[in-house]
Amino acid sequence: MYRTVRSDGVAQKEFKNSVFIGHAAPIKNEAEAKAFVLAVKERYGDANHNVSAYLIKNGSTLVAKYDDDGEPAGSSGKPVFKVLELKELSNVAVVVTRYFGGVKLGFGGLSRAYREAAVAAIEEAGIIEVHEMTALKLKVTYSDIQPVKKLIEEYGHLVDENYTDIVELSVEVRKGTEEDLISKVTDLTRNRATVAYING
């Protein structure tokens, strides 16, 4: 299970005449993250800075990057990245665009402004929990179909069903619960059902 954002989020904040526009988006890999950052930079090509950060976890692979985009080192990209860490988010990219308003904010002021714009964009996008799923194929008899389907609902969801002389069910269950489900299906059907993993 991991926490990410539901959809794209945009929020605007103003600090001492400088305008900060935060964009947050769910991403699956670094290529998507880079494309998102580039798209925002192109959209706000006339802005003074487009500060970015993203955090991606795929299995045991972790990609964590941030960029100050010309702001003083550590004043902007890092605070935006810290928001992702503190909210325990992954597979999220954030870009905060700044239009300079003529008044210098100082290191602390910059950090706070970038952080708050990032938080607002993430809240606008909405935080969700995503469960990683495991795909299984179950073969059951007609007499066992209803209780088995009820059991599947507790662990995940039915993807597809195929009726021949037996019933084939393609299901997705939350990762880590599959052994428990297999054990319960075996008990429930008194070994009449067979269960196989799809794609490993």
C-alpha positions as CSV (number, residue, x, y, z in Angstrom):
1,M,0.0,0.0,0.0
2,Y,1.2,3.5,-0.7
3,R,-0.2,7.0,-0.5
4,T,-0.4,9.2,-3.6
5,V,-2.7,12.0,-5.0
6,R,-6.0,11.2,-6.6
7,S,-5.7,13.6,-9.6
8,D,-4.0,16.8,-10.7
9,G,-4.2,19.7,-8.3
10,V,-3.5,23.4,-8.7
11,A,-3.3,26.1,-6.0
12,Q,-2.2,29.7,-6.0
13,K,-0.6,31.6,-3.1
14,E,0.7,35.2,-2.8
15,F,3.6,36.2,-0.5
16,K,4.8,39.9,-0.6
17,N,3.6,40.4,-4.2
18,S,5.2,37.2,-5.4
19,V,2.7,34.7,-6.9
20,F,3.3,31.0,-6.3
21,I,1.3,28.5,-8.4
22,G,1.5,24.9,-7.1
23,H,0.8,21.9,-9.4
24,A,0.7,18.3,-8.1
25,A,0.0,15.2,-10.2
26,P,0.1,11.4,-9.7
27,I,2.8,9.7,-11.7
28,K,3.9,6.1,-12.3
29,N,7.6,6.5,-13.3
30,E,10.4,9.0,-13.8
31,A,9.5,9.5,-17.5
32,E,6.0,10.7,-16.5
33,A,7.5,12.9,-13.8
34,K,9.9,14.6,-16.2
35,A,7.1,15.1,-18.8
36,F,4.9,16.7,-16.1
37,V,7.7,19.1,-15.0
38,L,8.5,20.0,-18.6
39,A,4.8,20.6,-19.4
40,V,4.4,23.0,-16.4
41,K,7.7,24.8,-17.3
42,E,6.5,25.3,-20.9
43,R,3.1,26.6,-19.7
44,Y,4.7,29.1,-17.4
45,G,7.7,29.9,-19.6
46,D,7.6,33.6,-18.6
47,A,7.9,32.8,-14.8
48,N,11.0,33.5,-12.8
49,H,11.3,30.0,-11.4
50,N,9.6,26.6,-11.8
51,V,10.8,24.6,-8.8
52,S,10.1,20.8,-8.9
53,A,10.2,17.7,-6.8
54,Y,9.1,14.1,-7.2
55,L,9.2,10.9,-5.3
56,I,8.7,7.5,-7.0
57,K,8.6,4.0,-5.4
58,N,8.2,1.0,-7.6
59,G,8.8,-2.2,-5.6
60,S,12.3,-1.7,-4.1
61,T,13.3,1.1,-6.5
62,L,13.2,4.6,-5.1
63,V,13.7,7.7,-7.2
64,A,13.8,11.0,-5.3
65,K,14.7,14.3,-7.0
66,Y,14.2,18.0,-6.5
67,D,15.4,21.1,-8.4
68,D,15.7,24.7,-7.1
69,D,15.5,26.1,-10.7
70,G,17.8,29.1,-10.0
71,E,16.5,29.9,-6.5
72,P,19.1,29.8,-3.7
73,A,20.3,26.2,-3.1
74,G,18.0,24.4,-0.6
75,S,15.5,27.2,-0.4
76,S,12.8,25.8,-2.6
77,G,13.1,22.3,-4.2
78,K,14.1,20.7,-0.9
79,P,11.1,22.2,1.1
80,V,8.7,21.0,-1.7
81,F,10.3,17.5,-1.5
82,K,10.0,17.5,2.3
83,V,6.3,18.0,1.9
84,L,6.1,14.7,-0.1
85,E,8.2,12.9,2.7
86,L,6.2,14.3,5.6
87,K,2.8,13.4,4.0
88,E,4.3,10.0,3.2
89,L,3.5,10.3,-0.5
90,S,5.0,8.5,-3.4
91,N,4.5,8.4,-7.1
92,V,3.8,12.2,-7.0
93,A,5.4,15.1,-8.8
94,V,5.0,18.7,-7.7
95,V,6.0,21.9,-9.5
96,V,5.7,25.3,-7.9
97,T,5.9,28.3,-10.3
98,R,7.0,31.7,-9.0
99,Y,6.4,35.1,-10.4
100,F,8.6,37.5,-8.6
101,G,6.8,40.5,-7.2
102,G,9.7,42.8,-6.5
103,V,10.2,42.1,-2.8
104,K,12.8,39.6,-1.7
105,L,11.5,37.0,0.7
106,G,14.8,35.8,2.2
107,F,15.7,32.1,2.6
108,G,13.1,31.3,5.3
109,G,10.4,33.2,3.5
110,L,11.1,31.4,0.2
111,S,11.1,28.0,1.9
112,R,7.7,28.7,3.6
113,A,6.1,30.1,0.4
114,Y,7.2,27.1,-1.7
115,R,6.2,24.6,1.0
116,E,2.8,26.2,1.5
117,A,2.1,26.3,-2.3
118,A,3.1,22.6,-2.6
119,V,0.8,21.6,0.4
120,A,-2.1,23.6,-1.1
121,A,-1.7,21.9,-4.5
122,I,-1.5,18.4,-2.9
123,E,-4.6,19.1,-0.8
124,E,-6.4,20.2,-4.0
125,A,-5.4,17.0,-5.7
126,G,-6.6,14.9,-2.8
127,I,-4.6,12.1,-1.0
128,I,-5.6,8.5,-1.6
129,E,-4.3,5.1,-0.5
130,V,-3.5,2.7,-3.2
131,H,-3.2,-1.1,-2.5
132,E,-0.9,-3.0,-4.8
133,M,-2.7,-5.9,-6.2
134,T,-2.0,-9.6,-7.1
135,A,-3.8,-11.2,-10.0
136,L,-5.2,-14.8,-9.5
137,K,-7.2,-17.2,-11.6
138,L,-9.6,-19.5,-9.7
139,K,-11.4,-22.5,-11.1
140,V,-14.5,-23.4,-9.1
141,T,-17.5,-25.6,-9.4
142,Y,-21.0,-24.1,-10.0
143,S,-22.0,-25.1,-6.5
144,D,-19.2,-23.2,-4.9
145,I,-19.5,-20.0,-7.0
146,Q,-21.6,-17.8,-4.7
147,P,-19.6,-18.3,-1.4
148,V,-16.3,-18.0,-3.3
149,K,-17.4,-14.7,-4.9
150,K,-18.4,-13.4,-1.4
151,L,-15.0,-14.3,-0.1
152,I,-13.3,-12.5,-3.1
153,E,-15.1,-9.3,-2.2
154,E,-13.4,-9.3,1.2
155,Y,-9.9,-9.4,-0.3
156,G,-10.2,-7.5,-3.6
157,H,-12.5,-7.6,-6.7
158,L,-13.6,-9.8,-9.6
159,V,-12.1,-8.8,-12.9
160,D,-13.6,-11.4,-15.2
161,E,-15.6,-14.6,-15.2
162,N,-15.9,-17.4,-17.7
163,Y,-18.5,-20.2,-17.6
164,T,-17.9,-23.6,-19.2
165,D,-18.2,-27.0,-17.4
166,I,-16.5,-25.1,-14.5
167,V,-16.3,-21.4,-13.6
168,E,-13.1,-19.5,-14.2
169,L,-12.7,-16.4,-12.1
170,S,-10.0,-13.8,-12.8
171,V,-9.5,-11.7,-9.6
172,E,-7.3,-9.1,-8.1
173,V,-6.6,-9.2,-4.4
174,R,-4.5,-6.9,-2.2
175,K,-0.9,-7.8,-2.2
176,G,0.0,-9.8,1.0
177,T,-3.5,-11.2,1.4
178,E,-3.4,-13.8,-1.4
179,E,-2.2,-16.7,0.7
180,D,-5.0,-16.1,3.2
181,L,-7.6,-16.0,0.4
182,I,-6.2,-19.2,-1.2
183,S,-6.3,-21.0,2.2
184,K,-9.9,-19.9,2.8
185,V,-11.0,-20.9,-0.8
186,T,-9.4,-24.3,-0.3
187,D,-11.2,-24.8,3.0
188,L,-14.5,-23.5,1.8
189,T,-14.6,-25.7,-1.3
190,R,-13.0,-28.7,0.4
191,N,-10.1,-28.7,-2.2
192,R,-12.5,-28.6,-5.2
193,A,-11.1,-25.2,-6.3
194,T,-7.8,-24.6,-8.0
195,V,-5.9,-21.3,-7.7
196,A,-3.1,-20.0,-9.9
197,Y,-1.1,-16.8,-10.0
198,I,-1.3,-14.7,-13.2
199,N,2.0,-13.3,-14.4
200,G,4.0,-14.9,-11.6
